[in-house]
Amino acid sequence: MAEFALVFSRPDTAADLATRLSCRDVDALAEILRARGQVEAAAMWIEEHATGDDEGDAHHTERGSEQ
């Protein structure tokens, strides 16, 4: 599990994959990262994912609607 948290704490991994996952998937991944003490990485995944969310999606932000 430590290796999983290390790999999925990398910013380039989140940037490449986060918008391709569902809100539910990203929430689950973020929860695992938080449980492993990777709180900042969990927030990074949510933030990266939100850039691809449409209005009405769970993580939608104004930043996401600009892209």
MDAnalysis code that builds the backbone (N, CA, C; Angstrom):
import MDAnalysis as mda
import numpy as np

u = mda.Universe.empty(201, n_residues=67, atom_resindex=np.repeat(np.arange(67), 3), trajectory=True)
u.add_TopologyAttr("name", ["N", "CA", "C"] * 67)
u.add_TopologyAttr("resid", np.arange(1, 68))
u.add_TopologyAttr("resname", ["MET", "ALA", "GLU", "PHE", "ALA", "LEU", "VAL", "PHE", "SER", "ARG", "PRO", "ASP", "THR", "ALA", "ALA", "ASP", "LEU", "ALA", "THR", "ARG", "LEU", "SER", "CYS", "ARG", "ASP", "VAL", "ASP", "ALA", "LEU", "ALA", "GLU", "ILE", "LEU", "ARG", "ALA", "ARG", "GLY", "GLN", "VAL", "GLU", "ALA", "ALA", "ALA", "MET", "TRP", "ILE", "GLU", "GLU", "HIS", "ALA", "THR", "GLY", "ASP", "ASP", "GLU", "GLY", "ASP", "ALA", "HIS", "HIS", "THR", "GLU", "ARG", "GLY", "SER", "GLU", "GLN"])
u.atoms.positions = np.array([
    [0.824, -1.188, 0.000],
    [0.000, 0.000, 0.000],
    [0.866, 1.248, 0.000],
    [2.021, 1.199, 0.603],
    [2.917, 2.361, 0.628],
    [3.357, 2.726, -0.785],
    [3.656, 1.734, -1.602],
    [4.061, 1.995, -2.993],
    [2.907, 2.613, -3.784],
    [1.704, 2.131, -3.575],
    [0.513, 2.696, -4.223],
    [0.398, 4.183, -3.890],
    [0.488, 4.517, -2.609],
    [0.378, 5.907, -2.180],
    [1.490, 6.757, -2.773],
    [2.688, 6.208, -2.859],
    [3.811, 6.938, -3.441],
    [3.570, 7.229, -4.924],
    [3.181, 6.218, -5.673],
    [2.942, 6.383, -7.112],
    [1.809, 7.362, -7.373],
    [0.714, 7.247, -6.638],
    [-0.447, 8.088, -6.890],
    [-0.369, 9.447, -6.183],
    [0.756, 9.739, -5.565],
    [0.988, 11.055, -4.988],
    [1.761, 11.955, -5.945],
    [2.143, 11.436, -7.085],
    [2.913, 12.205, -8.063],
    [1.996, 13.136, -8.857],
    [2.349, 14.412, -8.935],
    [1.516, 15.380, -9.662],
    [1.300, 15.026, -11.131],
    [2.313, 14.472, -11.787],
    [2.148, 14.136, -13.205],
    [1.143, 13.009, -13.402],
    [1.067, 12.094, -12.468],
    [0.090, 11.008, -12.547],
    [-1.324, 11.569, -12.409],
    [-1.515, 12.444, -11.441],
    [-2.831, 13.059, -11.244],
    [-3.221, 13.895, -12.463],
    [-2.289, 14.670, -12.984],
    [-2.583, 15.526, -14.142],
    [-2.978, 14.698, -15.363],
    [-2.344, 13.557, -15.537],
    [-2.628, 12.706, -16.695],
    [-3.925, 11.915, -16.567],
    [-4.299, 11.547, -15.354],
    [-5.406, 10.605, -15.176],
    [-6.675, 11.145, -14.528],
    [-6.576, 12.178, -13.736],
    [-7.700, 12.592, -12.886],
    [-8.967, 12.920, -13.666],
    [-8.849, 13.566, -14.809],
    [-10.054, 13.942, -15.559],
    [-10.676, 12.750, -16.273],
    [-9.965, 11.656, -16.348],
    [-10.484, 10.455, -17.013],
    [-11.264, 9.548, -16.066],
    [-11.193, 9.844, -14.778],
    [-11.888, 9.036, -13.777],
    [-13.213, 9.686, -13.401],
    [-14.126, 8.871, -12.907],
    [-15.408, 9.407, -12.434],
    [-15.202, 10.083, -11.085],
    [-16.172, 10.882, -10.690],
    [-16.117, 11.521, -9.373],
    [-15.992, 10.468, -8.270],
    [-16.754, 9.408, -8.398],
    [-16.724, 8.340, -7.398],
    [-15.337, 7.693, -7.324],
    [-14.725, 7.463, -8.490],
    [-13.383, 6.875, -8.528],
    [-12.364, 7.769, -7.831],
    [-12.415, 9.064, -8.136],
    [-11.464, 10.007, -7.552],
    [-11.690, 10.141, -6.051],
    [-12.936, 10.146, -5.619],
    [-13.219, 10.193, -4.187],
    [-12.622, 8.979, -3.474],
    [-12.747, 7.807, -4.070],
    [-12.201, 6.585, -3.465],
    [-10.676, 6.642, -3.412],
    [-10.067, 7.087, -4.492],
    [-8.611, 7.211, -4.527],
    [-8.139, 8.223, -3.487],
    [-8.819, 9.360, -3.403],
    [-8.457, 10.377, -2.424],
    [-8.585, 9.842, -0.998],
    [-9.595, 9.044, -0.752],
    [-9.771, 8.471, 0.589],
    [-8.617, 7.533, 0.948],
    [-8.174, 6.744, -0.004],
    [-7.014, 5.862, 0.239],
    [-5.776, 6.693, 0.532],
    [-5.562, 7.726, -0.263],
    [-4.390, 8.579, -0.043],
    [-4.450, 9.247, 1.327],
    [-5.613, 9.740, 1.721],
    [-5.760, 10.354, 3.050],
    [-5.442, 9.340, 4.152],
    [-5.923, 8.125, 3.983],
    [-5.686, 7.076, 4.984],
    [-4.197, 6.754, 5.116],
    [-3.441, 6.989, 4.041],
    [-1.992, 6.753, 4.051],
    [-1.215, 8.008, 4.421],
    [-1.923, 9.057, 4.847],
    [-1.263, 10.272, 5.273],
    [-0.908, 11.238, 4.151],
    [-1.397, 10.958, 2.957],
    [-1.104, 11.788, 1.788],
    [-2.254, 12.773, 1.548],
    [-2.488, 13.650, 2.516],
    [-3.616, 14.578, 2.471],
    [-3.479, 15.556, 1.304],
    [-2.296, 16.091, 1.093],
    [-2.080, 17.023, -0.013],
    [-2.284, 16.349, -1.361],
    [-1.838, 15.109, -1.483],
    [-2.023, 14.372, -2.738],
    [-3.508, 14.117, -2.996],
    [-4.254, 13.810, -1.952],
    [-5.699, 13.599, -2.100],
    [-6.365, 14.864, -2.628],
    [-6.004, 16.004, -2.065],
    [-6.567, 17.279, -2.509],
    [-6.163, 17.573, -3.949],
    [-4.941, 17.231, -4.319],
    [-4.460, 17.430, -5.682],
    [-5.305, 16.635, -6.675],
    [-5.627, 15.392, -6.352],
    [-6.447, 14.578, -7.239],
    [-7.836, 15.178, -7.418],
    [-8.429, 15.634, -6.335],
    [-9.758, 16.260, -6.425],
    [-9.674, 17.512, -7.290],
    [-8.652, 18.336, -7.057],
    [-8.495, 19.576, -7.824],
    [-8.277, 19.290, -9.309],
    [-7.404, 18.358, -9.616],
    [-7.144, 18.006, -11.023],
    [-8.401, 17.444, -11.683],
    [-9.106, 16.604, -10.967],
    [-10.332, 16.009, -11.497],
    [-11.383, 17.081, -11.778],
    [-11.489, 18.042, -10.884],
    [-12.502, 19.099, -11.007],
    [-12.340, 19.914, -12.283],
    [-11.125, 19.990, -12.811],
    [-10.923, 20.769, -14.038],
    [-11.670, 20.176, -15.221],
    [-12.026, 18.917, -15.141],
    [-12.756, 18.270, -16.225],
    [-14.231, 18.063, -15.944],
    [-14.657, 18.406, -14.741],
    [-16.076, 18.237, -14.386],
    [-16.946, 19.277, -15.078],
    [-18.122, 18.869, -15.459],
    [-19.105, 19.777, -16.029],
    [-19.957, 20.370, -14.913],
    [-20.645, 21.446, -15.227],
    [-21.536, 22.049, -14.243],
    [-22.531, 20.991, -13.767],
    [-22.693, 20.908, -12.463],
    [-23.585, 19.916, -11.878],
    [-22.864, 18.673, -11.392],
    [-21.615, 18.459, -11.829],
    [-20.834, 17.323, -11.338],
    [-20.351, 17.614, -9.919],
    [-20.006, 16.572, -9.206],
    [-19.672, 16.695, -7.785],
    [-18.512, 17.646, -7.497],
    [-17.516, 17.686, -8.354],
    [-16.320, 18.480, -8.069],
    [-16.194, 19.719, -8.953],
    [-17.252, 20.065, -9.663],
    [-17.206, 21.191, -10.598],
    [-16.774, 22.479, -9.903],
    [-15.876, 23.209, -10.564],
    [-15.467, 24.532, -10.100],
    [-15.505, 25.476, -11.285],
    [-15.451, 26.744, -11.020],
    [-15.406, 27.730, -12.115],
    [-14.146, 27.512, -12.951],
    [-13.057, 27.112, -12.324],
    [-11.818, 26.825, -13.056],
    [-12.064, 25.734, -14.090],
    [-12.838, 24.727, -13.713],
    [-13.125, 23.641, -14.637],
    [-13.961, 24.093, -15.814],
    [-14.883, 25.000, -15.608],
    [-15.743, 25.445, -16.699],
    [-15.009, 26.358, -17.658],
    [-13.864, 26.911, -17.264],
    [-13.092, 27.774, -18.131],
    [-12.297, 26.993, -19.162],
    [-12.098, 25.715, -18.933],
    [-11.254, 24.926, -19.839],
    [-12.055, 24.284, -20.936],
])
